[in-house]
Amino acid sequence: MTRKETSKGYFYTKIEHFDFEKFYTKKMRFSLHFLMWSVFGILLMITYQLAYHLTFFEALMMTVRMTSVNMSVFYIFFYLIFPKFIYLNRFNSIIYLLLSCIFCGFLWLFVTYFFSKLYVLLGIDISSGELKGVISMSANQPLREAISPKRLLSQAMIIFANLSPFFFFKLLFEIFRVYNRVLKIQKQKASLEIEKINIERDFLKAQLNPHFLFNTLNNLYGLTIKKDDTAPEMILNLSEIMSYTLYESDTDKVQLSKELTFVQNYFELEKMRYPNKENITLELPNYDCSSFMIAPLLTFTFIENAFKYGLKNKKNPFLHLKIELKNNVFVFHLQNDKMIEEMSHKAGGIGTENAKKRLQLLYPSMHHLTIHDKETIFKVKLMIDLN
């Protein structure tokens, strides 16, 4: 696992954290629309003056007509027609889109014809150049001819060229808005899932205390009766475990060194219940890991299950745990024996499933978990990128 593989893209992160609702107010919406049509109008007016040599007034009137035509089609499509798409299935939406495009084409022709009629009534027309008399020519057509299918086909490319920039930017904007909303919903869902998992983690801690305390206190009682010198060390280990589970593991991340200390204390206390300790081994990094952070109690379920279901084979009981840190990757190796007829220890148990959920939510694409559940041996290997 590399940093490149596990990190999100720059633009993905920017979109995810962008507060669209706060940004896109009514005032901002009006400003953006005004800016879009103003830029279009200025460019169109310059084109009329430079390419067709129109006077300022003629260029202004032509710009007003073309801008008004495009605005009419744009707002009718996106604010009256487009919202209905969400209620249609795929096939119907395609048919609806085709019919909407044809309708918008006829609408464009009709509004153009309307403005031509209006300008003629006001005595406005182009007096010279390539476009001389174009308004009168347009207004003098019968309405049936001005918005006929033949006229639509002949003007299709012009209509497309005029409307495509606005439609493109609007669709791009809507895609961005929807994507932003989807990311926020996913983030909220993930937060709820993490909260649920944290509740399950707290339940796990509450479950740990009575079960674990009962066994540990029994061992302590036996040691004190025998006046064993290891009793004070055992009490200290128990105290550190209780302090960690009650106070330090309530945060999202803890220092890796503290998590390893918890694992070691728990391991040593559980180990004391077994007379044959040679085959119960623990290997931890022999250097300071305080600079690394990790979610608390991630591996506890696997260790607890190993002591609960392992060490049952009378011929060869064993439990080996090794934790390493390689190139900023936390590596957890655990294997224990298992009776052939032991059926309760399954990789899909509730505790294991909860651990998988936590890993998926807290370290998406940053972990790799492998579980081998065979007849006589159970293995767990977990790798987490701590970058």
LOTIVEX-612511 format. One record per atom (N, C-alpha, C): x, y, z; residue in one letter. Coordinates in pm, whole numbers, padded with zeros to 5 digits, always signed. Example, Ala and Ser with C-alpha at 12.3 -4.5 7.8 and 13.67 -1.06 7.14 Angstrom:
<nufis>
+01319-00569+00780A/+01230-00450+00780A/+01320-00330+00780A/+01285-00225+00708S/+01367-00106+00714S/+01290+00003+00787S/
</nufis>
This chain:
<nufis>
+00084-00121+00000M/+00000+00000+00000M/+00087+00124+00000M/+00066+00212-00093T/+00142+00336-00101T/+00053+00453-00065T/+00118+00564-00036R/+00043+00685-00003R/-00043+00729-00119R/+00010+00712-00238K/-00062+00753-00359K/-00191+00675-00375K/-00187+00545-00342E/-00303+00460-00358E/-00411+00492-00256E/-00372+00538-00136T/-00467+00555-00028T/-00516+00697-00013T/-00451+00794-00073S/-00493+00933-00057S/-00601+00970-00158S/-00689+01060-00118K/-00794+01107-00207K/-00737+01208-00303K/-00805+01224-00416G/-00765+01325-00512G/-00787+01465-00457G/-00710+01559-00509Y/-00717+01697-00462Y/-00855+01756-00486Y/-00910+01740-00609F/-01039+01798-00642F/-01152+01726-00569F/-01138+01597-00549Y/-01238+01521-00472Y/-01250+01578-00332Y/-01136+01603-00268T/-01135+01659-00132T/-01194+01798-00129T/-01160+01881-00229K/-01213+02017-00234K/-01365+02016-00249K/-01417+01930-00336I/-01562+01922-00356I/-01630+01870-00230I/-01568+01772-00166E/-01626+01712-00046E/-01642+01814+00067E/-01545+01904+00081H/-01547+02001+00191H/-01611+02134+00152H/-01652+02147+00027F/-01712+02273-00016F/-01856+02283+00034F/-01888+02392+00102D/-02024+02413+00153D/-02108+02480+00045D/-02169+02399-00039F/-02242+02451-00155F/-02363+02533-00114F/-02438+02485-00015E/-02559+02554+00025E/-02529+02692+00080E/-02420+02703+00151K/-02381+02833+00207K/-02334+02927+00097K/-02270+02873-00005F/-02217+02954-00115F/-02327+02998-00211F/-02415+02904-00248Y/-02512+02930-00355Y/-02640+02990-00299Y/-02632+03112-00248T/-02749+03184-00198T/-02825+03246-00315T/-02942+03305-00287K/-03020+03371-00392K/-02943+03486-00456K/-02872+03559-00370K/-02794+03671-00421K/-02682+03623-00512K/-02613+03515-00471M/-02505+03460-00552M/-02560+03401-00681M/-02674+03337-00674R/-02737+03279-00794R/-02769+03388-00895R/-02829+03496-00847F/-02862+03608-00936F/-02736+03669-00997F/-02631+03683-00914S/-02506+03743-00962S/-02441+03659-01070S/-02440+03526-01050L/-02378+03437-01149L/-02456+03437-01281L/-02587+03435-01272H/-02668+03438-01394H/-02652+03572-01467H/-02650+03678-01390F/-02632+03810-01450F/-02496+03820-01519F/-02393+03765-01454L/-02258+03766-01512L/-02255+03685-01641L/-02320+03567-01640M/-02319+03480-01759M/-02382+03550-01879M/-02500+03608-01860W/-02569+03672-01972W/-02500+03802-02013W/-02438+03871-01917S/-02366+03995-01950S/-02245+03966-02038S/-02170+03863-02001V/-02053+03824-02080V/-02096+03783-02221V/-02202+03703-02228F/-02253+03661-02359F/-02296+03782-02441F/-02369+03873-02378G/-02419+03991-02449G/-02307+04079-02500G/-02205+04101-02419I/-02091+04186-02459I/-02017+04124-02577I/-01989+03993-02567L/-01919+03924-02676L/-02001+03925-02805L/-02132+03904-02791L/-02220+03903-02907L/-02226+04041-02973L/-02231+04144-02890M/-02238+04280-02943M/-02109+04317-03017M/-01996+04278-02960I/-01868+04303-03026I/-01862+04231-03160I/-01916+04107-03163T/-01918+04030-03288T/-02002+04099-03395T/-02120+04147-03354Y/-02207+04218-03450Y/-02139+04342-03507Y/-02066+04413-03424Q/-02003+04536-03469Q/-01882+04510-03557Q/-01799+04411-03517L/-01676+04386-03591L/-01699+04300-03716L/-01783+04197-03705A/-01802+04105-03817A/-01906+04154-03917A/-02011+04223-03869Y/-02118+04263-03958Y/-02127+04416-03976Y/-02036+04488-03910H/-02024+04634-03925H/-02156+04706-03894H/-02223+04663-03788L/-02347+04729-03747L/-02315+04850-03662L/-02411+04942-03659T/-02395+05057-03569T/-02413+05010-03425T/-02379+05095-03333F/-02392+05058-03192F/-02537+05023-03158F/-02631+05105-03204F/-02772+05080-03174F/-02821+04950-03237F/-02784+04928-03365E/-02826+04805-03433E/-02768+04682-03364E/-02638+04690-03327A/-02574+04578-03257A/-02642+04553-03123A/-02679+04661-03054L/-02747+04648-02925L/-02882+04580-02940L/-02960+04621-03041M/-03092+04562-03062M/-03083+04413-03099M/-02987+04380-03183M/-02968+04239-03221M/-02923+04156-03100M/-02838+04218-03017T/-02791+04149-02896T/-02905+04125-02799T/-02990+04226-02781V/-03106+04212-02692V/-03197+04101-02742V/-03222+04096-02875R/-03308+03993-02930R/-03250+03854-02908R/-03123+03834-02945M/-03062+03701-02933M/-03049+03657-02788M/-03013+03750-02700T/-02999+03716-02558T/-03134+03679-02498T/-03238+03754-02535S/-03372+03726-02483S/-03423+03591-02533S/-03395+03559-02658V/-03435+03429-02714V/-03367+03316-02636V/-03236+03326-02618N/-03161+03222-02547N/-03204+03210-02401N/-03230+03323-02336M/-03274+03321-02196M/-03410+03252-02184M/-03500+03279-02277S/-03634+03218-02272S/-03624+03066-02278S/-03547+03016-02375V/-03532+02871-02390V/-03459+02811-02270V/-03355+02879-02225F/-03273+02830-02114F/-03357+02812-01988F/-03430+02915-01948Y/-03503+02909-01821Y/-03627+02819-01829Y/-03693+02815-01942I/-03806+02723-01955I/-03759+02578-01949I/-03644+02550-02011F/-03594+02412-02010F/-03548+02370-01870F/-03464+02452-01808F/-03403+02410-01681F/-03493+02429-01559F/-03590+02515-01566Y/-03674+02538-01449Y/-03816+02486-01462Y/-03857+02447-01583L/-03989+02388-01602L/-03983+02245-01654L/-03894+02221-01750I/-03887+02089-01815I/-03791+01994-01742I/-03671+02040-01716F/-03565+01955-01661F/-03600+01890-01527F/-03665+01961-01432P/-03696+01897-01302P/-03781+01773-01312P/-03856+01754-01421K/-03943+01637-01436K/-03865+01511-01470K/-03739+01526-01506F/-03656+01410-01542F/-03643+01312-01425F/-03641+01364-01302I/-03615+01279-01186I/-03728+01180-01161I/-03845+01205-01219Y/-03960+01116-01197Y/-03974+01010-01306Y/-03881+01007-01400L/-03893+00915-01513L/-03789+00805-01508L/-03823+00691-01567N/-03723+00584-01580N/-03633+00614-01700N/-03537+00527-01724R/-03436+00554-01826R/-03497+00570-01965R/-03583+00476-02005F/-03641+00482-02139F/-03727+00607-02157F/-03815+00632-02062N/-03903+00749-02072N/-03825+00880-02068N/-03716+00881-01992S/-03637+01004-01984S/-03569+01036-02117S/-03530+00931-02192I/-03468+00952-02323I/-03572+01011-02420I/-03691+00952-02421I/-03799+01003-02507I/-03834+01146-02467I/-03841+01171-02338Y/-03875+01303-02287Y/-03769+01405-02326Y/-03643+01364-02322L/-03533+01454-02359L/-03541+01490-02507L/-03566+01391-02593L/-03576+01418-02737L/-03691+01514-02768L/-03806+01488-02705L/-03921+01574-02727L/-03896+01715-02673L/-03823+01722-02560S/-03792+01853-02501S/-03700+01933-02591S/-03604+01865-02652C/-03512+01935-02743C/-03586+01990-02865C/-03677+01908-02918I/-03757+01954-03034I/-03844+02074-02993I/-03905+02063-02875F/-03988+02172-02826F/-03907+02300-02809F/-03786+02287-02752C/-03701+02404-02730C/-03658+02467-02864C/-03639+02382-02964G/-03606+02434-03097G/-03718+02519-03153G/-03842+02469-03146F/-03958+02546-03192F/-03977+02672-03108F/-03950+02660-02978L/-03964+02776-02890L/-03864+02885-02930L/-03742+02844-02962W/-03638+02938-03004W/-03683+03013-03131W/-03739+02939-03226L/-03789+03000-03351L/-03905+03096-03322L/-03995+03055-03233F/-04113+03137-03204F/-04073+03269-03136F/-03984+03263-03037V/-03944+03386-02966V/-03866+03477-03061V/-03784+03418-03149T/-03713+03499-03250T/-03812+03571-03341T/-03914+03496-03384Y/-04018+03555-03471Y/-04093+03666-03397Y/-04122+03643-03268F/-04193+03744-03188F/-04113+03874-03181F/-03981+03863-03155F/-03899+03983-03146F/-03887+04054-03282F/-03884+03976-03388S/-03879+04037-03522S/-04005+04119-03547S/-04122+04063-03513K/-04248+04135-03526K/-04249+04262-03441K/-04199+04250-03317L/-04195+04364-03225L/-04106+04475-03279L/-03987+04436-03331Y/-03894+04536-03384Y/-03951+04609-03507Y/-04021+04533-03591V/-04082+04595-03710V/-04187+04697-03667V/-04266+04664-03566L/-04366+04757-03513L/-04300+04883-03457L/-04181+04866-03401L/-04107+04980-03343L/-04021+05051-03448L/-04021+04999-03572G/-03944+05062-03678G/-03795+05035-03669G/-03758+04922-03613I/-03617+04887-03596I/-03579+04782-03700I/-03469+04806-03774D/-03419+04708-03870D/-03273+04739-03898D/-03206+04648-03969I/-03065+04668-04005I/-03063+04743-04138I/-02990+04855-04141S/-02994+04944-04258S/-02891+04911-04364S/-02785+04839-04329S/-02680+04811-04429S/-02603+04685-04391S/-02516+04642-04486G/-02430+04526-04460G/-02497+04394-04489G/-02433+04288-04448E/-02482+04152-04473E/-02619+04127-04414E/-02647+04189-04302L/-02773+04164-04233L/-02881+04267-04267L/-02863+04340-04373K/-02959+04443-04410K/-03099+04383-04431K/-03198+04439-04359G/-03337+04397-04374G/-03367+04261-04315G/-03276+04203-04236V/-03296+04067-04185V/-03415+04060-04089V/-03439+04165-04014I/-03550+04166-03918I/-03684+04169-03993I/-03692+04254-04096S/-03815+04263-04177S/-03843+04131-04247S/-03737+04068-04300M/-03753+03940-04369M/-03808+03834-04273M/-03757+03836-04152S/-03804+03739-04053S/-03948+03766-04012S/-03982+03896-03995A/-04117+03931-03950A/-04222+03912-04057A/-04184+03922-04182N/-04280+03912-04292N/-04321+03768-04323N/-04255+03671-04263Q/-04293+03532-04285Q/-04425+03501-04213Q/-04505+03414-04269P/-04621+03365-04193P/-04572+03284-04072P/-04646+03285-03964L/-04606+03212-03842L/-04584+03064-03872L/-04673+03007-03955R/-04661+02864-03988R/-04528+02833-04054R/-04482+02924-04138E/-04353+02904-04206E/-04236+02933-04112E/-04252+03032-04024A/-04142+03072-03935A/-04107+02964-03834A/-04206+02882-03794I/-04178+02777-03693I/-04210+02638-03749I/-04193+02620-03879S/-04220+02490-03943S/-04106+02392-03916S/-04131+02261-03928P/-04024+02161-03914P/-03909+02184-04010P/-03941+02227-04131K/-03836+02255-04230K/-03746+02367-04181K/-03809+02471-04124R/-03732+02584-04071R/-03646+02539-03954R/-03702+02451-03871L/-03627+02400-03755L/-03503+02324-03800L/-03517+02239-03904L/-03402+02163-03954L/-03295+02255-04012L/-03339+02359-04082S/-03242+02450-04145S/-03168+02535-04042S/-03234+02559-03927Q/-03172+02644-03825Q/-03113+02563-03709Q/-03116+02428-03720A/-03075+02342-03608A/-02935+02372-03558A/-02838+02386-03651M/-02700+02410-03610M/-02683+02547-03545M/-02757+02646-03596I/-02750+02781-03538I/-02806+02779-03396I/-02921+02710-03379I/-02982+02699-03246I/-02887+02627-03150I/-02830+02517-03198F/-02737+02439-03115F/-02616+02523-03074F/-02560+02596-03171A/-02441+02678-03144A/-02472+02789-03043A/-02592+02843-03048N/-02630+02950-02957N/-02657+02900-02815N/-02720+02784-02805L/-02762+02736-02673L/-02660+02646-02603L/-02574+02579-02679S/-02484+02480-02620S/-02394+02534-02510S/-02335+02656-02519P/-02250+02702-02408P/-02326+02714-02277P/-02449+02767-02282F/-02528+02785-02160F/-02573+02651-02102F/-02616+02562-02190F/-02657+02430-02145F/-02539+02353-02086F/-02423+02367-02147F/-02304+02296-02098F/-02267+02342-01957F/-02259+02473-01937F/-02220+02524-01806F/-02325+02496-01700F/-02452+02502-01738K/-02559+02473-01643K/-02556+02326-01602K/-02541+02237-01699L/-02533+02093-01667L/-02410+02062-01584L/-02298+02124-01617L/-02176+02104-01540L/-02197+02151-01396L/-02262+02264-01383F/-02291+02319-01251F/-02382+02226-01171F/-02487+02173-01237E/-02580+02083-01169E/-02512+01952-01130E/-02424+01902-01216I/-02348+01781-01183I/-02261+01804-01060I/-02197+01920-01056F/-02114+01954-00941F/-02199+01962-00814F/-02317+02024-00824R/-02403+02039-00707R/-02452+01903-00657R/-02496+01818-00749V/-02544+01685-00711V/-02431+01602-00651V/-02313+01609-00712Y/-02197+01534-00663Y/-02158+01580-00523Y/-02161+01712-00502N/-02133+01767-00369N/-02232+01716-00266N/-02361+01711-00306R/-02464+01663-00214R/-02447+01516-00184R/-02413+01437-00286V/-02390+01293-00267V/-02274+01269-00171V/-02166+01343-00189L/-02050+01328-00101L/-02086+01362+00043L/-02166+01466+00062K/-02206+01505+00197K/-02294+01398+00261K/-02386+01341+00180I/-02472+01234+00232I/-02388+01113+00269I/-02291+01079+00184Q/-02201+00966+00214Q/-02121+00992+00340Q/-02077+01117+00355K/-01999+01153+00474K/-02085+01144+00599K/-02210+01191+00590Q/-02301+01182+00704Q/-02331+01037+00738Q/-02351+00956+00633K/-02378+00814+00655K/-02259+00747+00722K/-02138+00781+00673A/-02017+00724+00733A/-02002+00767+00879A/-02037+00893+00908S/-02028+00943+01046S/-02124+00866+01137S/-02246+00840+01083L/-02343+00763+01161L/-02295+00620+01184L/-02234+00563+01079E/-02181+00427+01092E/-02068+00422+01194E/-01981+00523+01190I/-01871+00528+01286I/-01925+00544+01427I/-02028+00628+01441E/-02089+00646+01573E/-02146+00514+01623E/-02211+00440+01532K/-02266+00310+01568K/-02155+00214+01610K/-02047+00214+01532I/-01936+00126+01564I/-01872+00164+01697I/-01864+00295+01725N/-01808+00340+01852N/-01895+00295+01969N/-02028+00294+01947I/-02118+00243+02051I/-02091+00094+02073I/-02071+00022+01962E/-02038-00120+01973E/-01904-00140+02042E/-01810-00048+02016R/-01679-00055+02082R/-01694-00033+02233R/-01778+00065+02270D/-01802+00090+02412D/-01869-00029+02479D/-01960-00093+02403F/-02024-00214+02456F/-01921-00325+02474F/-01828-00331+02380L/-01721-00430+02388L/-01636-00407+02513L/-01607-00280+02542K/-01530-00246+02661K/-01607-00284+02788K/-01738-00257+02788A/-01819-00291+02904A/-01827-00443+02922A/-01828-00515+02808Q/-01831-00659+02811Q/-01698-00716+02858Q/-01591-00647+02823L/-01457-00691+02861L/-01441-00690+03012L/-01488-00586+03077N/-01460-00568+03219N/-01506-00684+03308N/-01635-00725+03307P/-01676-00832+03397P/-01610-00966+03366P/-01610-01003+03238H/-01553-01132+03198H/-01404-01139+03231H/-01336-01035+03193F/-01191-01032+03212F/-01155-01017+03360F/-01228-00932+03430L/-01202-00911+03573L/-01220-01039+03653L/-01324-01115+03618F/-01352-01239+03691F/-01232-01334+03685F/-01181-01356+03563N/-01066-01446+03547N/-00942-01390+03615N/-00919-01259+03597T/-00798-01198+03651T/-00799-01198+03804T/-00913-01166+03864L/-00922-01164+04010L/-00905-01304+04069L/-00955-01403+03997N/-00932-01542+04041N/-00784-01575+04043N/-00714-01533+03936N/-00570-01556+03931N/-00497-01479+04041N/-00539-01356+04062L/-00479-01274+04167L/-00497-01338+04305L/-00617-01390+04327Y/-00646-01454+04455Y/-00551-01572+04476Y/-00534-01652+04371G/-00443-01766+04383G/-00300-01722+04409G/-00256-01614+04344L/-00119-01566+04364L/-00097-01510+04504L/-00197-01438+04554T/-00181-01381+04689T/-00182-01489+04796T/-00263-01595+04773I/-00262-01707+04869I/-00123-01769+04875I/-00063-01782+04756K/+00072-01841+04749K/+00181-01737+04776K/+00140-01611+04795K/+00235-01501+04816K/+00337-01493+04703K/+00285-01507+04584D/+00370-01503+04465D/+00419-01360+04440D/+00546-01347+04404D/+00605-01213+04381D/+00550-01144+04256D/+00484-01218+04169T/+00430-01157+04046T/+00295-01089+04068T/+00237-01106+04187A/+00106-01047+04214A/+00105-00895+04199A/+00204-00820+04253P/+00203-00673+04234P/+00209-00632+04087P/+00290-00704+04008E/+00300-00672+03866E/+00167-00697+03795E/+00100-00804+03836M/-00029-00837+03777M/-00134-00729+03811M/-00130-00681+03933I/-00222-00574+03974I/-00195-00447+03895I/-00068-00416+03872L/-00031-00298+03794L/-00079-00311+03650L/-00061-00431+03592N/-00109-00454+03455N/-00261-00435+03445N/-00331-00489+03544L/-00476-00476+03546L/-00518-00330+03558L/-00447-00256+03643S/-00477-00114+03661S/-00458-00035+03531S/-00351-00064+03459E/-00324+00005+03332E/-00428-00030+03226E/-00472-00156+03224I/-00574-00198+03129I/-00705-00125+03156I/-00745-00119+03283M/-00870-00051+03318M/-00863+00097+03288M/-00748+00158+03313S/-00730+00301+03285S/-00741+00327+03134S/-00682+00239+03054Y/-00685+00256+02908Y/-00826+00241+02853Y/-00896+00135+02896T/-01030+00109+02841T/-01132+00212+02889T/-01114+00264+03011L/-01211+00358+03066L/-01188+00501+03021L/-01063+00542+03006Y/-01033+00684+02985Y/-00965+00716+02852Y/-00867+00635+02813E/-00782+00673+02699E/-00835+00625+02565E/-00921+00524+02564S/-00966+00468+02436S/-01096+00531+02386S/-01140+00640+02447D/-01262+00707+02404D/-01239+00804+02288D/-01116+00823+02247T/-01084+00913+02136T/-01081+00835+02004T/-01084+00908+01893D/-01080+00843+01761D/-00946+00774+01737D/-00839+00838+01781K/-00705+00781+01763K/-00626+00790+01895K/-00540+00694+01916V/-00449+00694+02032V/-00307+00670+01982V/-00212+00700+02066Q/-00072+00670+02029Q/-00055+00519+02016Q/+00014+00478+01913L/+00035+00336+01890L/+00105+00271+02009L/+00196+00344+02072S/+00269+00290+02188S/+00173+00254+02301S/+00067+00335+02322K/-00030+00306+02427K/-00115+00184+02391K/-00151+00172+02264E/-00227+00055+02220E/-00144-00072+02237E/-00017-00064+02207L/+00071-00180+02222L/+00090-00216+02369L/+00096-00117+02456T/+00107-00142+02600T/-00018-00214+02651T/-00134-00169+02601F/-00260-00235+02638F/-00257-00381+02592F/-00217-00404+02467V/-00210-00541+02415V/-00117-00627+02500V/-00002-00572+02536Q/+00095-00647+02616Q/+00040-00680+02754Q/-00024-00581+02819N/-00080-00604+02952N/-00190-00709+02948N/-00278-00697+02849Y/-00387-00793+02837Y/-00331-00934+02809Y/-00234-00939+02720F/-00174-01067+02682F/-00110-01135+02803F/-00036-01060+02882E/+00033-01117+02997E/-00065-01167+03103E/-00174-01093+03123L/-00272-01136+03222L/-00346-01262+03177L/-00382-01268+03049E/-00448-01389+02998E/-00353-01508+02999E/-00229-01481+02972K/-00128-01587+02965K/-00110-01658+03099K/-00134-01585+03208M/-00113-01642+03342M/-00212-01753+03375M/-00320-01764+03298R/-00419-01868+03325R/-00376-02005+03274R/-00267-02008+03198Y/-00225-02133+03135Y/-00092-02180+03193Y/-00086-02306+03233P/+00040-02356+03292P/+00153-02367+03190P/+00118-02404+03066N/+00220-02420+02963N/+00232-02290+02883N/+00326-02203+02927K/+00337-02070+02867K/+00439-02062+02753K/+00512-02170+02732E/+00617-02166+02631E/+00561-02145+02490E/+00442-02199+02467N/+00383-02188+02334N/+00288-02070+02321N/+00294-01978+02417I/+00214-01854+02410I/+00313-01739+02401I/+00328-01685+02281T/+00433-01585+02260T/+00377-01453+02207T/+00448-01347+02240L/+00413-01213+02195L/+00538-01140+02152L/+00537-01086+02031E/+00648-01005+01980E/+00597-00866+01944E/+00659-00764+02003L/+00621-00626+01975L/+00742-00548+01927L/+00722-00436+01859P/+00836-00353+01817P/+00917-00310+01939P/+01049-00315+01928N/+01134-00279+02042N/+01183-00135+02035N/+01103-00049+01971Y/+01141+00092+01961Y/+01016+00177+01985Y/+01036+00305+02008D/+00927+00396+02043D/+00833+00418+01923D/+00703+00396+01947C/+00603+00413+01840C/+00507+00528+01872C/+00548+00619+01957S/+00459+00726+02002S/+00418+00822+01892S/+00499+00831+01787S/+00470+00927+01680S/+00359+00878+01587S/+00318+00752+01601F/+00213+00696+01516F/+00082+00689+01594F/-00030+00715+01522M/-00162+00711+01582M/-00244+00599+01518M/-00332+00539+01599I/-00414+00429+01550I/-00547+00430+01626I/-00652+00379+01561A/-00782+00369+01628A/-00771+00267+01741A/-00827+00296+01859P/-00810+00207+01975P/-00890+00077+01964P/-00837-00027+02023L/-00904-00157+02038L/-00941-00222+01905L/-00868-00190+01800L/-00898-00250+01669L/-00872-00400+01667L/-00767-00442+01734T/-00727-00583+01727T/-00772-00664+01849T/-00840-00597+01943F/-00875-00665+02068F/-00962-00788+02044F/-01061-00776+01953T/-01151-00889+01925T/-01073-01012+01882T/-00974-00994+01796F/-00896-01108+01747F/-00815-01173+01860F/-00756-01088+01947I/-00676-01141+02058I/-00764-01213+02158I/-00878-01152+02192E/-00970-01214+02287E/-01021-01348+02235E/-01057-01352+02105N/-01103-01477+02046N/-00994-01584+02046N/-00870-01542+02027A/-00759-01638+02026A/-00747-01708+02161A/-00759-01633+02270F/-00753-01695+02403F/-00881-01773+02434F/-00993-01726+02380K/-01121-01791+02408K/-01135-01924+02336K/-01094-01927+02209Y/-01114-02047+02128Y/-00986-02127+02105Y/-00871-02063+02129G/-00744-02131+02109G/-00696-02203+02234G/-00576-02261+02225L/-00515-02332+02337L/-00603-02446+02387L/-00674-02512+02295K/-00764-02623+02329K/-00707-02759+02287K/-00612-02755+02197N/-00555-02880+02147N/-00462-02940+02252N/-00494-03060+02298K/-00415-03121+02405K/-00275-03161+02358K/-00261-03190+02230K/-00131-03233+02179K/-00038-03114+02154K/-00091-03011+02088N/-00004-02900+02050N/-00078-02766+02064N/-00103-02722+02188P/-00168-02592+02205P/-00068-02478+02181P/-00108-02377+02109F/-00018-02264+02085F/-00097-02138+02053F/-00034-02025+02080L/-00090-01895+02045L/+00027-01800+02024L/+00042-01752+01902H/+00153-01664+01869H/+00100-01532+01814H/+00147-01423+01871L/+00108-01290+01826L/+00234-01209+01798L/+00238-01151+01680K/+00352-01067+01641K/+00300-00939+01578K/+00346-00826+01632I/+00308-00696+01578I/+00433-00623+01532I/+00430-00575+01406E/+00544-00506+01349E/+00501-00371+01293E/+00600-00289+01266L/+00577-00161+01200L/+00679-00152+01087L/+00629-00167+00963K/+00717-00168+00846K/+00678-00056+00751K/+00770+00038+00732N/+00745+00150+00640N/+00612+00220+00669N/+00590+00247+00798N/+00469+00316+00845N/+00342+00232+00829N/+00359+00102+00812V/+00245+00012+00801V/+00240-00077+00925V/+00128-00074+00995F/+00106-00158+01112F/+00073-00300+01064F/+00151-00398+01109V/+00133-00536+01065V/+00103-00623+01187V/-00010-00691+01183F/-00059-00772+01295F/-00069-00917+01249F/+00012-01005+01310H/+00007-01149+01278H/-00042-01223+01402H/-00143-01304+01389L/-00194-01382+01502L/-00233-01520+01453L/-00188-01622+01525Q/-00229-01758+01492Q/-00241-01839+01621Q/-00338-01927+01623N/-00359-02013+01740N/-00413-02148+01696N/-00397-02247+01784D/-00448-02381+01753D/-00599-02381+01766D/-00660-02490+01718K/-00805-02500+01721K/-00843-02647+01712K/-00937-02687+01795M/-00984-02825+01792M/-01059-02850+01662M/-01045-02968+01607I/-01110-03003+01480I/-01262-02989+01492I/-01317-03032+01609E/-01462-03028+01625E/-01512-02891+01672E/-01419-02797+01696E/-01459-02664+01742E/-01528-02590+01629E/-01658-02562+01645M/-01736-02500+01538M/-01776-02356+01569M/-01760-02316+01695S/-01809-02182+01732S/-01717-02070+01689S/-01592-02105+01662H/-01497-02000+01625H/-01499-01981+01474H/-01581-01893+01426K/-01594-01868+01283K/-01549-01727+01249K/-01493-01712+01128A/-01444-01581+01086A/-01556-01479+01075A/-01679-01525+01063G/-01791-01433+01045G/-01864-01400+01172G/-01803-01421+01291G/-01866-01390+01418G/-01898-01243+01431G/-01984-01210+01530I/-02028-01071+01548I/-01911-00980+01577I/-01821-01023+01670G/-01706-00940+01704G/-01616-00914+01584G/-01592-01018+01507T/-01508-01004+01389T/-01574-00916+01284T/-01704-00932+01266E/-01776-00848+01169E/-01771-00701+01210E/-01785-00674+01338N/-01775-00536+01386N/-01636-00479+01363N/-01534-00563+01384A/-01397-00519+01360A/-01377-00486+01211A/-01435-00568+01124K/-01426-00542+00980K/-01494-00409+00944K/-01611-00383+01005K/-01682-00258+00979K/-01598-00138+01021K/-01539-00147+01138R/-01457-00036+01187R/-01339-00011+01094R/-01277-00116+01050L/-01163-00102+00959L/-01206-00038+00828L/-01322-00080+00776Q/-01370-00028+00649Q/-01405+00120+00659Q/-01459+00160+00774L/-01500+00299+00792L/-01383+00390+00831L/-01295+00340+00917L/-01186+00423+00967L/-01063+00421+00875L/-01044+00309+00804Y/-00927+00297+00716Y/-00969+00245+00578Y/-01059+00314+00509P/-01099+00267+00376P/-00981+00271+00279P/-00958+00163+00208S/-00848+00151+00112S/-00711+00167+00177S/-00706+00159+00310M/-00578+00175+00380M/-00548+00053+00467M/-00624-00053+00449H/-00600-00172+00529H/-00620-00298+00444H/-00564-00406+00491H/-00583-00536+00426H/-00593-00641+00536H/-00707-00709+00540L/-00733-00809+00644L/-00748-00946+00579L/-00672-01043+00630T/-00681-01181+00581T/-00707-01274+00699T/-00810-01356+00689I/-00844-01452+00795I/-00849-01592+00734I/-00771-01682+00792H/-00771-01823+00751H/-00827-01906+00865H/-00942-01967+00843D/-01007-02049+00946D/-01005-02195+00899D/-00906-02269+00943K/-00889-02407+00900K/-00928-02503+01013K/-00911-02631+00991E/-00957-02731+01088E/-00883-02722+01221E/-00752-02707+01215T/-00672-02712+01338T/-00596-02583+01367T/-00611-02483+01282I/-00537-02358+01302I/-00620-02239+01256I/-00605-02129+01327F/-00676-02006+01293F/-00572-01895+01281F/-00574-01824+01166K/-00474-01719+01141K/-00542-01588+01105K/-00486-01480+01156V/-00531-01345+01122V/-00410-01263+01084V/-00417-01193+00972K/-00314-01099+00934K/-00381-00969+00895K/-00341-00862+00962L/-00398-00729+00937L/-00287-00630+00910L/-00303-00554+00802M/-00208-00449+00768M/-00284-00316+00757M/-00232-00211+00823I/-00297-00080+00821I/-00191+00026+00788I/-00219+00105+00687D/-00131+00215+00652D/-00157+00330+00749D/-00059+00367+00830L/-00076+00468+00934L/-00034+00607+00886L/-00008+00625+00758N/+00030+00757+00708N/-00085+00855+00725N/
</nufis>
